[in-house]
């Protein structure tokens, strides 16, 4: 019997008891396997295969946007600010908001509700009801269900006509398209080469299409703030793509793979820093207005899409282009 077994009460002679050195050895073997996997990962052979992942995601996103357009007549679900309708804000503790919400849902098919809370305490301070119904009809229905007379002390009513809202929506879409076109012109002027420029533009396009399809899938109604968030995405999305393309084509130090990896370290740090800024604001801060929450949510989706499209789509296209041109 060994000294270790003799010191352990109830130990059986001949039974092997694992010690800390064996556990450390197993951990070392696992770490070695991981290092060997990354060491043996051949980017030169797999970069074309990696390109299929974002392309499939873009095709699925475009197909779902087409389905949304076929079923609703538009590629997004618009809220009252973009489609027109009535918005009634209730405040005070004389209303039973939960019962009111349940009753109005059975009466109006397109009605939506939002709650506003105090940023510091988290206490609900307002309840917003939005519908395409006429203001007098919706007001009368709320009064009948709640038993309370709506006045300037406990409510406010806003109405926007569908024609005005539609014109405003069209102007926002035109601004989005013009911004994308101007961005594309700047990219072509900056690189003066067709394939790298198209790679950047395609990545920026995918950064908009993917979040938009996911938002449609979740059934989220986009407001004017949401359109503004997509405008912001155009600027966010090209930062890392320009960084990658510039380092790959215009720098000479190191090999092409080293330059791509160097751009990846810098660009991913930029993207994750931005994500760590917007995600806590969306999930942690209570009472944040819905317009801000929608902006943060769309930006977060766009940043995640940008990580995929920059380092799988754009990097693969740039790698393929440089190999064809003999750029090492």
RAPEFEN-V233609 format. One record per helix or strand of 3 or more residues. SS is the DSSP state (H for helix, E for strand). FROM is the first residue (numbers start at 1). LEN is the number of residues. If there is no record, write none. Layout:
# RAPEFEN-V233609
SS&FROM&LEN + SS&FROM&LEN
This chain:
# RAPEFEN-V233609
H&3&5 + H&20&21 + H&43&30 + H&80&4 + E&85&6 + H&97&11 + E&112&6 + E&124&8 + H&135&12 + E&155&6 + H&162&30 + H&194&25 + H&224&27 + H&256&28 + H&290&36
